Amino acid sequence: IINAEKSEFNEDQAACGKLCIRRYNFGAEEDQEWLTLCAEEFLTGHYWALFDGHGGPAAAILAANTLHSCLRRQLEAVVEGIVATRPPMHLSGHCVCLSDPQFVEEKGIKTEDLVIGALESAFQECDEVIGRELEASCQVGGCTALVAVSLQGKLYVANAGDSRALLVRRDETRPLSSEFTPETERQRIQQLAFVYPELLAGEFTRLEFPRRLKGDDLGQKVLFRDHHMNGWSYKRVEKSDLKYPLIHGQGRQARLLGTLAVSRGLGDHQLRVLDTNIQLKPFLLSVPQVTVLDMDQLELQEDDVVIMATDGLWDVLSNEQVARLVWSFLPGNRDDPHRFSELAQMLIRSTQGKEDGSTGEGQVSYDDVSVFVIPLHSQVQGGSGP
């Protein structure tokens, strides 16, 4: 059952399904084919993904069709380490160095670290595929990506962009991702401009000021901060400080190089600042932040869910408001086999001025909205181990 919904005329893309990760049989030939020995030797999991496109739907469509395959390949490459009690240093079937086991122990490498690494590598691989495909077809665009993977009793949430995953339980509401915007990644972006000032082509200043400076500010002492600063200090305004700021605007209106509202995602290889040859891609990371939820350590109830949604939902509803909608809906509909899908639909309606209740009336999101509802209790019951 796919517990997903999206708003009308929505250009977001989504994907979900079962992950079947095959073991690799090592032999004398390095290019030996992947072999499926028997069903019991599959490592199986489940996959959900939301892609919020911008500059057209092309990148989001490619990501929806590609990322799960990239992830499966990356997981298959390390599956022997994933199913091992302790991840081996080498997957070639023999120990090259006697100190290898000690190396793994010293670094504290765990099974979940291999899954996290596979997710990070899969995002990068998918980003490269999107870049090649869009260039070959003379298309442009990018997308954010929010992915959840259920594997061996754990839920891995990987986020590159401003979508959000939220754990909602009877006594707990916990974000499982963080939004990546020009403001939240200010220091990383500023530091890149500091190390590679040529990326700004002399058109922008990397320094942040409380407001856009004007000619009248020349010679005045104003507050500022640079890449190494969390706090603020004063400097005397110079002519170079009057250039357009690297990050302009506040909150949802903040833009990177006056162009893009997100700082991580897939695609955008050809994106340039209007009327310039300045590329945004060097400032955009395709690498996700990965959060791990150990479901085996939770006493899960049948109403415990993870809500995955694009930013259109979170523009008008807070975490607490979404949690209240979940709590008000699920307990009274336990006999409905479609209740999780209906919850996704209700969350969509609540952003379009069509749902009254504890969140207030008439809230309208003017952005695309897509929602997954993942029931955690069925993930543990169904099992996702080898």
C-alpha positions as CSV (number, residue, x, y, z in Angstrom):
1,I,0.0,0.0,0.0
2,I,1.4,3.4,-1.0
3,N,0.4,5.9,1.7
4,A,1.2,9.0,-0.4
5,E,-0.7,12.0,-1.8
6,K,0.2,15.2,-3.6
7,S,-1.6,18.5,-4.3
8,E,-3.3,19.2,-7.6
9,F,-1.1,20.4,-10.5
10,N,1.9,19.2,-8.5
11,E,5.2,18.8,-10.3
12,D,6.9,17.1,-7.4
13,Q,8.0,13.5,-8.0
14,A,8.0,10.5,-5.7
15,A,9.2,6.9,-5.6
16,C,8.8,4.0,-3.2
17,G,9.2,0.3,-3.2
18,K,11.1,-2.7,-1.9
19,L,14.9,-2.8,-1.9
20,C,16.4,-6.3,-2.7
21,I,20.1,-6.2,-2.2
22,R,22.1,-9.1,-3.6
23,R,25.2,-10.7,-2.2
24,Y,28.4,-10.7,-4.3
25,N,30.4,-14.0,-4.6
26,F,34.1,-13.2,-4.7
27,G,36.2,-15.4,-6.8
28,A,39.3,-15.3,-8.9
29,E,37.7,-13.0,-11.5
30,E,37.4,-9.4,-10.4
31,D,34.5,-8.8,-12.8
32,Q,32.4,-11.7,-11.6
33,E,28.7,-11.2,-12.1
34,W,26.4,-10.5,-9.1
35,L,24.8,-13.8,-8.2
36,T,21.5,-14.5,-6.5
37,L,21.9,-17.7,-4.6
38,C,18.5,-18.0,-3.0
39,A,15.8,-15.8,-1.7
40,E,17.0,-16.2,1.9
41,E,20.3,-14.5,1.0
42,F,18.6,-11.3,-0.1
43,L,18.9,-8.4,2.2
44,T,15.6,-6.6,1.9
45,G,14.4,-3.2,2.9
46,H,12.0,-0.5,1.9
47,Y,12.5,2.8,0.2
48,W,10.5,6.1,0.0
49,A,11.7,9.3,-1.7
50,L,10.3,12.8,-2.4
51,F,11.8,15.1,-5.0
52,D,10.8,18.8,-5.2
53,G,11.8,20.1,-8.6
54,H,12.7,23.7,-9.6
55,G,13.5,25.1,-13.0
56,G,11.3,22.5,-14.5
57,P,10.4,18.9,-13.6
58,A,13.2,17.1,-15.5
59,A,15.7,16.7,-12.6
60,A,13.0,15.4,-10.3
61,I,11.7,12.9,-12.8
62,L,15.3,11.6,-13.4
63,A,15.9,11.4,-9.7
64,A,12.7,9.4,-9.1
65,N,13.7,7.0,-11.8
66,T,17.4,6.7,-10.9
67,L,18.2,7.2,-7.2
68,H,16.8,3.9,-6.0
69,S,19.0,2.0,-8.5
70,C,22.1,4.0,-7.4
71,L,21.3,3.2,-3.8
72,R,20.9,-0.5,-4.5
73,R,24.2,-0.7,-6.3
74,Q,26.0,1.2,-3.5
75,L,24.4,-1.2,-0.9
76,E,25.3,-4.2,-2.9
77,A,28.9,-3.0,-2.9
78,V,29.1,-3.2,0.9
79,V,26.5,-5.8,1.7
80,E,29.0,-8.3,3.1
81,G,30.0,-5.6,5.6
82,I,26.4,-4.8,6.4
83,V,25.5,-8.3,7.3
84,A,28.7,-9.0,9.2
85,T,28.9,-8.7,13.0
86,R,31.8,-6.3,12.5
87,P,32.3,-4.6,9.2
88,P,35.5,-6.0,7.6
89,M,38.2,-3.7,6.4
90,H,38.4,-5.6,3.1
91,L,35.6,-7.3,1.1
92,S,38.0,-9.4,-1.0
93,G,37.6,-12.4,1.2
94,H,41.1,-12.2,2.8
95,C,42.9,-9.9,5.2
96,V,45.6,-7.8,3.5
97,C,47.0,-6.4,6.7
98,L,46.9,-8.1,10.1
99,S,46.0,-4.9,11.8
100,D,42.8,-4.4,9.7
101,P,40.4,-5.6,12.4
102,Q,42.0,-3.2,14.9
103,F,41.6,-0.4,12.4
104,V,37.9,-0.9,12.2
105,E,37.6,-1.1,16.0
106,E,39.7,2.0,16.6
107,K,37.5,4.0,14.2
108,G,34.3,2.7,15.8
109,I,32.9,1.7,12.4
110,K,29.4,0.3,12.7
111,T,27.0,-1.4,10.3
112,E,24.9,1.7,10.1
113,D,27.9,3.7,9.0
114,L,28.1,1.6,5.8
115,V,24.5,2.2,5.0
116,I,25.0,6.0,5.6
117,G,28.0,5.9,3.3
118,A,25.9,4.0,0.6
119,L,23.2,6.7,0.8
120,E,25.8,9.5,0.5
121,S,27.5,7.8,-2.4
122,A,24.1,7.1,-4.1
123,F,23.1,10.8,-4.0
124,Q,26.4,11.8,-5.6
125,E,26.1,9.1,-8.2
126,C,22.5,10.2,-9.0
127,D,23.6,13.8,-9.2
128,E,26.2,12.9,-11.8
129,V,23.7,10.9,-13.8
130,I,21.3,13.8,-13.8
131,G,24.0,16.2,-15.0
132,R,24.9,14.0,-17.9
133,E,21.3,13.3,-18.9
134,L,20.2,16.9,-18.7
135,E,23.2,18.1,-20.7
136,A,22.6,15.4,-23.4
137,S,18.9,16.4,-23.7
138,C,19.6,20.2,-23.5
139,Q,17.4,20.5,-20.4
140,V,18.0,22.3,-17.1
141,G,16.7,22.1,-13.6
142,G,17.3,20.7,-10.2
143,C,15.5,19.2,-7.3
144,T,15.7,18.6,-3.5
145,A,15.7,15.0,-2.3
146,L,14.3,13.4,0.9
147,V,14.8,9.7,1.2
148,A,13.8,7.1,3.9
149,V,15.2,3.6,3.9
150,S,14.0,0.9,6.3
151,L,16.7,-1.7,6.7
152,Q,17.5,-4.2,9.5
153,G,15.2,-2.6,12.1
154,K,16.5,0.9,11.4
155,L,15.0,3.8,9.4
156,Y,17.6,5.9,7.6
157,V,16.4,9.4,6.6
158,A,18.7,11.2,4.1
159,N,17.9,14.8,3.2
160,A,19.4,17.2,0.7
161,G,17.2,20.3,0.5
162,D,14.2,21.8,2.4
163,S,11.8,18.9,2.6
164,R,11.2,17.4,6.1
165,A,10.6,14.1,7.8
166,L,8.9,14.1,11.2
167,L,8.5,11.2,13.7
168,V,5.1,11.3,15.3
169,R,4.3,9.0,18.3
170,R,1.8,9.2,21.0
171,D,4.3,10.9,23.4
172,E,6.9,12.2,21.1
173,T,7.3,14.5,18.1
174,R,10.8,14.5,16.6
175,P,12.2,16.0,13.4
176,L,14.3,13.4,11.5
177,S,15.8,15.9,9.1
178,S,17.0,19.5,8.9
179,E,16.4,21.9,6.1
180,F,19.3,23.1,4.1
181,T,18.9,26.7,2.9
182,P,21.3,29.5,2.1
183,E,20.8,30.8,5.7
184,T,21.3,27.4,7.5
185,E,24.5,26.8,5.5
186,R,25.8,30.4,5.5
187,Q,29.2,29.6,7.0
188,R,29.9,26.7,4.5
189,I,28.9,28.9,1.6
190,Q,30.9,31.9,2.8
191,Q,33.9,29.7,3.4
192,L,33.8,28.3,-0.1
193,A,33.7,31.9,-1.4
194,F,36.7,32.8,0.9
195,V,38.8,29.9,-0.4
196,Y,37.7,30.3,-4.1
197,P,36.9,34.1,-4.5
198,E,36.9,33.6,-8.3
199,L,33.5,31.8,-8.0
200,L,32.0,35.2,-7.3
201,A,33.5,36.8,-10.4
202,G,33.9,40.1,-8.6
203,E,30.1,40.6,-8.7
204,F,29.2,39.6,-5.1
205,T,30.5,40.1,-1.5
206,R,30.7,37.1,0.7
207,L,30.3,39.2,3.9
208,E,26.9,39.2,5.6
209,F,25.4,42.5,6.8
210,P,22.1,43.1,8.7
211,R,20.7,44.8,5.5
212,R,21.7,45.5,1.9
213,L,24.3,48.3,2.0
214,K,23.9,51.5,0.0
215,G,26.2,54.2,-1.2
216,D,25.4,56.4,1.8
217,D,26.9,53.7,4.0
218,L,30.4,54.2,2.7
219,G,32.8,55.0,5.5
220,Q,30.3,54.1,8.2
221,K,30.9,51.4,10.8
222,V,28.4,48.6,10.4
223,L,27.7,45.2,11.7
224,F,29.0,42.2,9.7
225,R,30.0,38.6,9.9
226,D,32.3,36.3,7.9
227,H,32.6,32.6,7.4
228,H,34.5,32.0,10.7
229,M,32.0,34.0,12.8
230,N,28.8,33.0,14.6
231,G,28.6,36.3,16.3
232,W,28.8,39.8,14.8
233,S,31.4,42.5,14.7
234,Y,31.9,46.0,13.2
235,K,33.8,47.1,10.1
236,R,34.1,50.3,8.1
237,V,32.2,50.0,4.9
238,E,34.4,49.9,1.8
239,K,33.3,50.1,-1.9
240,S,33.6,46.3,-2.3
241,D,31.0,45.8,0.5
242,L,28.4,47.5,-1.7
243,K,28.3,44.5,-4.1
244,Y,25.3,42.2,-4.1
245,P,25.4,39.9,-1.1
246,L,26.2,36.2,-1.6
247,I,23.1,35.4,0.5
248,H,20.3,37.9,0.1
249,G,17.0,38.0,2.0
250,Q,15.7,36.5,5.2
251,G,13.9,33.2,6.1
252,R,12.0,31.7,3.2
253,Q,13.0,34.7,1.0
254,A,16.7,34.0,1.4
255,R,18.4,33.3,-2.0
256,L,21.8,32.0,-2.9
257,L,23.5,34.5,-5.3
258,G,20.0,36.0,-5.7
259,T,18.8,32.9,-7.5
260,L,18.1,29.7,-5.5
261,A,16.3,29.1,-2.2
262,V,18.0,25.8,-1.3
263,S,21.7,25.0,-0.8
264,R,21.6,21.2,-1.3
265,G,20.0,19.0,-3.9
266,L,20.4,17.2,-7.2
267,G,21.0,18.7,-10.6
268,D,21.4,22.5,-11.4
269,H,24.6,21.8,-13.2
270,Q,23.8,24.4,-15.9
271,L,22.3,27.0,-13.5
272,R,23.8,30.4,-13.7
273,V,23.1,33.8,-12.1
274,L,20.9,35.9,-14.3
275,D,22.8,37.8,-17.0
276,T,26.2,36.4,-15.8
277,N,28.4,33.4,-16.3
278,I,28.5,32.7,-12.6
279,Q,27.6,29.1,-11.8
280,L,25.7,28.1,-8.7
281,K,26.6,24.4,-8.8
282,P,29.9,24.8,-6.8
283,F,27.9,26.1,-3.9
284,L,25.3,23.3,-4.0
285,L,25.9,20.1,-2.2
286,S,24.4,16.8,-3.5
287,V,25.5,15.0,-0.3
288,P,22.6,14.4,2.2
289,Q,22.6,14.6,5.9
290,V,21.5,11.2,7.2
291,T,19.6,10.6,10.5
292,V,19.2,7.1,11.9
293,L,16.1,6.0,13.8
294,D,16.6,2.6,15.6
295,M,13.1,1.2,15.5
296,D,14.1,-1.9,17.4
297,Q,14.8,0.3,20.4
298,L,11.3,1.8,20.4
299,E,8.2,0.3,21.8
300,L,6.3,1.1,18.7
301,Q,2.5,1.4,18.7
302,E,0.2,1.0,15.6
303,D,-0.3,4.8,15.4
304,D,3.4,5.7,15.3
305,V,4.3,7.2,11.9
306,V,6.9,9.1,10.0
307,I,5.5,12.0,7.9
308,M,7.6,12.9,4.9
309,A,6.6,16.0,3.0
310,T,7.9,18.7,0.7
311,D,8.3,22.2,2.0
312,G,4.9,23.3,0.8
313,L,3.4,21.5,3.8
314,W,5.8,23.0,6.3
315,D,5.3,26.5,5.0
316,V,1.9,26.6,6.6
317,L,2.0,23.8,9.3
318,S,4.4,23.5,12.2
319,N,5.6,20.1,13.5
320,E,3.2,20.4,16.4
321,Q,0.2,21.1,14.2
322,V,1.0,18.1,12.0
323,A,1.3,16.0,15.1
324,R,-2.1,17.1,16.4
325,L,-3.7,16.2,13.0
326,V,-2.1,12.8,13.2
327,W,-3.2,12.2,16.8
328,S,-6.8,13.4,16.1
329,F,-7.2,11.2,13.0
330,L,-5.4,7.8,13.4
331,P,-6.8,6.6,16.8
332,G,-10.4,6.9,15.6
333,N,-9.8,5.1,12.3
334,R,-8.0,2.0,13.3
335,D,-10.4,-0.3,11.5
336,D,-9.9,1.5,8.2
337,P,-7.3,-0.3,6.0
338,H,-6.7,2.9,4.1
339,R,-6.3,5.2,7.0
340,F,-2.6,6.1,6.4
341,S,-3.4,7.1,2.8
342,E,-6.4,9.1,4.0
343,L,-4.2,10.8,6.6
344,A,-1.9,11.9,3.8
345,Q,-4.8,13.3,1.9
346,M,-6.1,15.2,5.0
347,L,-2.6,16.8,5.5
348,I,-2.7,18.0,1.9
349,R,-6.2,19.4,2.3
350,S,-5.1,21.2,5.5
351,T,-2.7,23.3,3.4
352,Q,-5.3,24.3,0.8
353,G,-7.9,26.0,3.0
354,K,-10.1,22.9,2.9
355,E,-9.6,21.5,6.4
356,D,-10.8,23.0,9.7
357,G,-9.7,21.9,13.1
358,S,-7.0,22.4,15.6
359,T,-4.6,24.0,13.0
360,G,-7.0,26.9,12.2
361,E,-8.9,27.8,9.1
362,G,-8.0,28.9,5.6
363,Q,-4.3,28.1,5.6
364,V,-3.2,28.0,2.0
365,S,0.2,26.8,0.6
366,Y,1.0,28.2,-2.8
367,D,3.8,25.7,-3.3
368,D,3.6,22.1,-4.4
369,V,2.8,19.7,-1.6
370,S,3.6,16.0,-1.5
371,V,3.3,13.7,1.5
372,F,4.2,10.2,2.5
373,V,2.9,8.6,5.7
374,I,5.0,5.6,6.9
375,P,3.5,3.4,9.6
376,L,6.5,2.2,11.6
377,H,4.7,-0.6,13.4
378,S,4.3,-2.5,10.1
379,Q,8.0,-2.0,9.3
380,V,9.1,-3.8,12.4
381,Q,6.4,-6.5,12.1
382,G,7.1,-7.1,8.5
383,G,10.8,-7.4,9.2
384,S,13.5,-5.8,7.0
385,G,16.5,-7.9,8.0
386,P,18.5,-10.4,5.9
